């Protein structure tokens, strides 16, 4: 099961790779990877059609547990998905930018 390190995510992110955050809205608002699209775990199955099957999708949560389960689900659905080791916590701890703000619409 392929995972991605924070360094790998940073490189892919710089190249415009899609990042899906599977946390709950209030977690996302508290801080997320710039440009990450919020798709909480409970919504992901009904939103798979929104993902580009021609690109690797990076799935992120707080620490990597939920993203691993959701990346597994997406791979079974035909999406090239990678869970991000350490999640948003590791991203922030690495000194990379984190966006905070109001609850997304």
Order of alpha helices (4+ residues) and beta strands (2+ residues): beta-alpha-beta-alpha-beta-beta-alpha-beta-alpha-beta-alpha-beta
